[in-house]
Amino acid sequence: MKFAFFDTKQYDIEPFEKYGQKKNVKFKFYETKLNEDTAKLAKGFDGVCVFVNDTVNAAVIDKLQNYGINAVALRCAGYNNVDVRYAFGKIHIFHVPAYSPYAVAEHAMALLLTSIRRIHKAYNRTKEFNFSLSGLTGFDLHGKTAGIIGTGKIGQIFIDICRGFGMNIIAYDKFSAENSGIEYVDLDTLFSESDIISFHCPLTEETHHMINSVTVDKLKKGVIIINTSRGALIDSSALLEGIKSRHIGAACLDVYEEESDIFFEDFSGHIIDDDTLARLISMPNIIVTSHQAFLTSEALENIAKTTVENIVAFSENGFCENELCYRCGCIEDCKKERKRCF
């Protein structure tokens, strides 16, 4: 089996070549992202392997189908960049539902600790032999209330980490985790009572811009917002205004809603055209990392292993438990039927 591998980074190649060789899956690695213009690179392959900033919309799906491709292997959990509804009946879509929830949850806590204890500022000072403590006062996490939006695997691990710091936990999720001991509240309560809010939910029509110009006013004054899920969960302009008005105390962002043409690339010698991102980065109480929460050696191994297993399972058995489609009425419910979506 031959797969065109889009948006390749150097750290992708070794694990995918290793697991591909074991299962006789060959990858052709392209640095370019998949979109309407680059879809032609997939001609002659059995499928494509894509990441979070590749585009798999209706136009791309039609082109891939015309090239005889019937499989899109996502090497990530999220699929908001894929028109899954349009793909139904045309192309099969697989994803990696859990590669290392610890990696993302631990990164979220690392961002939070860096922010509240001013680690980044202290590091920059001591590199210049400035050992002053002025302006570095932080606060204890113990006793603070953390509001967790999304209590899947990553959210629950982050909750466990927060409990280790002696924090109080409240959470919101459309589907509560049974027998978890988590206290669920409505969104308004979570917004008004949380000292820290951390997002661990997928991006859907319902969750798009959960933080916006209206909900910012509902937040507890001085709240710290963490987002390691998807950028468009937060309206960046509303976040910026909340920071400027001092209503939001700080923000820790590993994702950004307009990141697709910026993140994963080196623009250190260029001027960024995105004024909102430039202003966010310039704020002293905002930390931005470039969608690196997943980036651990364990996660990279698991992503490659599961992606290859998805491809092989579908090819050999006609069924992949990680397929996404609309046949069952729910995107991820097809595994209950133990058969192909179409």
C-alpha positions as CSV (number, residue, x, y, z in Angstrom):
1,M,0.0,0.0,0.0
2,K,1.3,3.5,-0.9
3,F,0.2,6.6,0.9
4,A,1.0,10.3,0.1
5,F,2.1,11.9,3.4
6,F,1.4,15.6,3.5
7,D,2.7,18.4,5.8
8,T,5.7,16.3,6.7
9,K,8.1,17.4,9.6
10,Q,11.4,15.8,10.2
11,Y,10.2,14.1,13.4
12,D,7.4,12.3,11.4
13,I,9.7,10.4,9.1
14,E,11.5,7.9,11.4
15,P,8.5,6.5,13.3
16,F,6.3,6.3,10.1
17,E,9.0,4.6,8.1
18,K,9.6,2.1,11.0
19,Y,6.0,1.1,11.4
20,G,5.3,1.3,7.7
21,Q,8.1,-1.2,6.9
22,K,6.8,-3.6,9.4
23,K,3.4,-3.7,7.8
24,N,4.4,-3.1,4.1
25,V,2.9,0.4,4.0
26,K,5.0,2.8,2.0
27,F,4.9,6.6,2.5
28,K,5.9,9.3,0.1
29,F,6.7,12.3,2.3
30,Y,5.7,15.8,1.1
31,E,6.5,19.0,3.0
32,T,3.5,20.8,1.4
33,K,0.1,20.8,3.0
34,L,-2.8,19.0,1.3
35,N,-5.3,21.4,-0.3
36,E,-7.1,21.9,-3.7
37,D,-3.8,22.8,-5.4
38,T,-1.6,20.1,-4.0
39,A,-4.1,17.2,-4.1
40,K,-2.7,16.2,-7.5
41,L,0.4,15.0,-5.7
42,A,-1.7,12.1,-4.4
43,K,-2.4,10.7,-7.9
44,G,-1.2,7.1,-8.1
45,F,-1.4,6.4,-4.4
46,D,-3.8,4.3,-2.4
47,G,-4.5,6.9,0.2
48,V,-3.3,10.1,1.9
49,C,-2.0,10.7,5.4
50,V,-2.8,14.2,6.8
51,F,-2.4,16.3,9.9
52,V,-4.3,19.1,11.6
53,N,-3.6,21.9,9.1
54,D,-4.2,20.0,5.9
55,T,-7.5,20.8,4.1
56,V,-9.9,17.9,3.3
57,N,-12.9,19.8,2.2
58,A,-15.5,18.8,-0.5
59,A,-13.3,20.0,-3.4
60,V,-10.3,18.0,-2.1
61,I,-12.4,15.0,-1.5
62,D,-13.7,15.1,-5.0
63,K,-10.2,15.3,-6.4
64,L,-8.9,12.5,-4.3
65,Q,-11.9,10.3,-5.3
66,N,-11.3,11.0,-9.0
67,Y,-7.7,9.8,-8.5
68,G,-9.0,6.5,-7.2
69,I,-8.2,7.2,-3.5
70,N,-10.6,5.7,-1.0
71,A,-8.8,6.4,2.3
72,V,-7.7,9.4,4.3
73,A,-5.6,8.5,7.4
74,L,-5.5,11.3,9.9
75,R,-2.5,11.2,12.2
76,C,-4.3,13.2,14.9
77,A,-7.4,13.0,17.0
78,G,-9.2,16.1,15.8
79,Y,-11.0,16.1,12.5
80,N,-12.5,19.6,12.2
81,N,-10.3,20.1,9.0
82,V,-12.2,17.3,7.3
83,D,-15.7,17.5,5.8
84,V,-16.7,14.1,7.3
85,R,-20.3,14.6,6.2
86,Y,-19.4,15.1,2.6
87,A,-16.8,12.3,2.7
88,F,-19.5,9.7,3.6
89,G,-20.1,7.3,0.7
90,K,-17.0,8.6,-1.1
91,I,-13.8,8.2,1.0
92,H,-13.1,6.5,4.3
93,I,-11.7,8.6,7.1
94,F,-9.6,7.2,10.0
95,H,-8.1,9.1,13.0
96,V,-5.9,8.5,16.0
97,P,-8.3,8.9,19.0
98,A,-5.7,8.7,21.7
99,Y,-1.9,8.8,21.1
100,S,-0.7,10.3,24.4
101,P,-3.2,12.1,26.5
102,Y,-0.5,12.6,29.1
103,A,1.6,14.6,26.7
104,V,-1.2,17.2,26.1
105,A,-2.4,17.3,29.7
106,E,1.2,17.7,31.0
107,H,1.9,20.5,28.5
108,A,-1.3,22.3,29.7
109,M,0.0,22.2,33.3
110,A,3.5,23.3,32.1
111,L,2.0,26.3,30.5
112,L,0.0,27.2,33.6
113,L,2.9,26.9,35.9
114,T,5.1,28.9,33.6
115,S,2.5,31.7,33.5
116,I,1.7,31.9,37.2
117,R,5.2,31.6,38.5
118,R,6.7,33.8,35.8
119,I,9.2,31.1,34.8
120,H,9.7,32.5,31.3
121,K,10.4,36.0,32.6
122,A,12.8,34.7,35.2
123,Y,14.6,32.6,32.6
124,N,15.1,35.6,30.3
125,R,16.4,37.7,33.3
126,T,18.9,35.3,34.6
127,K,20.3,34.7,31.1
128,E,21.4,38.3,31.3
129,F,22.6,37.9,34.9
130,N,19.6,39.9,36.2
131,F,18.6,38.2,39.5
132,S,16.0,40.7,40.6
133,L,12.7,39.3,41.9
134,S,10.7,42.4,41.1
135,G,7.5,41.6,39.2
136,L,7.9,37.9,39.5
137,T,5.3,37.3,42.3
138,G,3.0,34.4,41.5
139,F,0.2,32.6,43.4
140,D,-0.5,29.2,44.8
141,L,-2.5,26.7,42.8
142,H,-3.6,25.0,46.0
143,G,-7.2,25.8,46.9
144,K,-7.9,27.5,43.5
145,T,-10.8,26.3,41.3
146,A,-10.1,24.8,37.9
147,G,-12.9,24.6,35.4
148,I,-12.3,21.9,32.9
149,I,-14.2,22.0,29.6
150,G,-14.2,18.5,28.1
151,T,-13.7,15.4,30.3
152,G,-12.4,12.8,27.8
153,K,-9.1,11.1,28.4
154,I,-7.0,14.3,28.2
155,G,-9.4,16.3,30.4
156,Q,-9.5,13.6,33.0
157,I,-5.7,13.3,33.2
158,F,-5.5,17.1,33.5
159,I,-8.0,16.9,36.4
160,D,-5.9,14.3,38.1
161,I,-2.9,16.6,37.8
162,C,-4.8,19.5,39.2
163,R,-6.0,17.4,42.1
164,G,-2.4,16.6,42.9
165,F,-1.9,20.4,43.4
166,G,-4.8,20.5,45.8
167,M,-7.1,22.3,43.5
168,N,-10.9,22.3,43.5
169,I,-12.4,20.9,40.3
170,I,-15.6,21.7,38.4
171,A,-16.3,20.6,34.8
172,Y,-18.6,20.9,31.8
173,D,-19.1,18.3,29.2
174,K,-22.1,17.4,27.1
175,F,-21.5,13.8,28.0
176,S,-20.4,13.3,31.6
177,A,-17.9,10.6,32.5
178,E,-19.6,8.0,34.6
179,N,-18.2,7.1,38.1
180,S,-15.5,9.7,37.7
181,G,-16.2,11.7,40.8
182,I,-16.2,14.8,38.7
183,E,-18.5,17.7,39.8
184,Y,-20.3,18.8,36.6
185,V,-21.8,22.3,36.4
186,D,-23.4,24.4,33.6
187,L,-21.1,26.7,31.5
188,D,-22.2,29.9,33.2
189,T,-21.4,28.5,36.6
190,L,-18.0,27.3,35.4
191,F,-17.2,30.7,33.8
192,S,-18.2,32.6,37.0
193,E,-16.5,30.4,39.6
194,S,-13.2,29.2,37.9
195,D,-9.9,30.8,38.6
196,I,-8.4,28.7,35.8
197,I,-10.3,27.4,32.7
198,S,-8.7,24.7,30.6
199,F,-10.1,23.5,27.2
200,H,-10.0,19.8,26.4
201,C,-12.9,19.4,24.0
202,P,-13.2,18.9,20.2
203,L,-14.1,21.8,17.9
204,T,-17.7,21.5,16.7
205,E,-20.4,23.9,15.7
206,E,-21.5,23.9,19.3
207,T,-18.1,24.6,20.8
208,H,-16.9,27.2,18.2
209,H,-16.0,30.4,19.9
210,M,-17.1,29.3,23.4
211,I,-15.1,32.3,24.6
212,N,-16.5,35.3,22.8
213,S,-17.4,38.9,23.4
214,V,-20.5,37.9,25.4
215,T,-19.0,35.1,27.5
216,V,-15.9,37.1,28.4
217,D,-18.1,39.2,30.6
218,K,-19.3,36.0,32.5
219,L,-15.7,35.0,33.4
220,K,-14.4,35.5,36.9
221,K,-12.2,38.6,37.0
222,G,-8.5,37.6,36.7
223,V,-9.2,34.1,35.2
224,I,-6.4,32.3,33.5
225,I,-7.4,30.5,30.2
226,I,-5.6,27.5,28.9
227,N,-6.2,26.1,25.4
228,T,-4.4,23.0,24.1
229,S,-7.3,21.7,22.0
230,R,-8.3,23.7,19.0
231,G,-7.8,27.4,18.3
232,A,-11.3,28.3,17.2
233,L,-12.8,27.3,20.6
234,I,-11.7,30.9,21.5
235,D,-12.5,34.1,19.6
236,S,-9.0,35.6,19.5
237,S,-10.3,39.2,19.2
238,A,-12.5,38.7,22.2
239,L,-9.6,37.2,24.2
240,L,-7.4,40.1,23.3
241,E,-10.1,42.6,24.4
242,G,-10.5,40.7,27.7
243,I,-6.8,40.8,28.3
244,K,-6.6,44.6,27.5
245,S,-9.5,45.3,29.8
246,R,-7.8,43.3,32.6
247,H,-10.8,41.1,33.0
248,I,-8.8,38.1,31.8
249,G,-5.7,37.7,33.9
250,A,-3.6,35.6,31.5
251,A,-3.8,33.1,28.7
252,C,-1.8,30.0,27.8
253,L,-2.3,29.0,24.2
254,D,-0.9,26.1,22.3
255,V,-3.4,26.6,19.4
256,Y,-4.7,29.6,17.5
257,E,-7.7,29.8,15.2
258,E,-5.8,31.1,12.2
259,E,-2.7,28.9,12.8
260,S,-2.8,26.8,9.6
261,D,-0.4,29.0,7.6
262,I,1.8,30.0,10.6
263,F,2.4,27.3,13.1
264,F,5.1,24.7,12.5
265,E,7.0,27.1,10.3
266,D,9.9,29.5,11.0
267,F,9.0,33.1,10.6
268,S,11.7,34.5,12.8
269,G,13.1,36.6,10.0
270,H,9.7,37.8,8.7
271,I,6.9,40.2,9.6
272,I,3.8,38.3,10.6
273,D,0.7,39.6,8.7
274,D,-1.7,38.4,11.4
275,D,-2.1,41.5,13.6
276,T,-4.2,39.7,16.2
277,L,-1.6,37.0,16.8
278,A,1.2,39.6,16.8
279,R,-0.7,41.6,19.5
280,L,-1.5,38.4,21.5
281,I,2.2,37.4,21.5
282,S,3.2,41.0,22.5
283,M,1.1,40.8,25.7
284,P,3.2,40.1,28.8
285,N,0.6,37.8,30.3
286,I,0.0,35.6,27.3
287,I,2.1,32.5,26.5
288,V,1.9,31.0,23.0
289,T,3.5,27.7,21.9
290,S,3.1,26.4,18.4
291,H,0.8,23.4,18.7
292,Q,3.5,21.4,20.4
293,A,1.5,19.8,23.3
294,F,1.4,16.5,21.5
295,L,5.1,16.5,20.8
296,T,6.7,13.8,22.9
297,S,8.6,10.7,21.7
298,E,6.0,8.5,23.2
299,A,3.2,10.3,21.3
300,L,5.0,10.3,18.0
301,E,5.5,6.5,18.3
302,N,1.9,5.9,19.2
303,I,0.6,8.2,16.3
304,A,2.7,6.3,13.7
305,K,1.8,2.9,15.1
306,T,-2.0,3.6,15.3
307,T,-2.1,5.3,11.9
308,V,-0.4,2.3,10.2
309,E,-2.6,-0.1,12.1
310,N,-5.7,1.8,10.9
311,I,-4.5,1.5,7.3
312,V,-3.8,-2.2,7.6
313,A,-7.0,-3.1,9.4
314,F,-9.1,-1.4,6.8
315,S,-7.2,-3.0,3.9
316,E,-7.2,-6.5,5.3
317,N,-10.4,-6.7,7.3
318,G,-12.6,-4.1,5.6
319,F,-13.2,-2.6,9.0
320,C,-11.3,-0.1,11.1
321,E,-12.5,0.8,14.6
322,N,-11.2,4.3,14.3
323,E,-13.2,5.2,11.2
324,L,-15.2,8.4,11.2
325,C,-18.4,8.7,9.2
326,Y,-22.1,9.5,9.3
327,R,-23.7,6.1,8.7
328,C,-24.6,5.6,12.3
329,G,-25.8,9.1,12.8
330,C,-22.8,9.9,15.0
331,I,-19.3,10.4,13.7
332,E,-17.5,7.9,15.9
333,D,-20.2,5.3,16.5
334,C,-19.5,2.9,13.6
335,K,-17.3,0.8,15.8
336,K,-20.4,-0.5,17.5
337,E,-21.5,-2.2,14.3
338,R,-18.1,-3.8,13.7
339,K,-18.4,-3.3,9.9
340,R,-17.5,-0.8,7.2
341,C,-19.3,2.5,7.2
342,F,-20.2,2.1,3.6
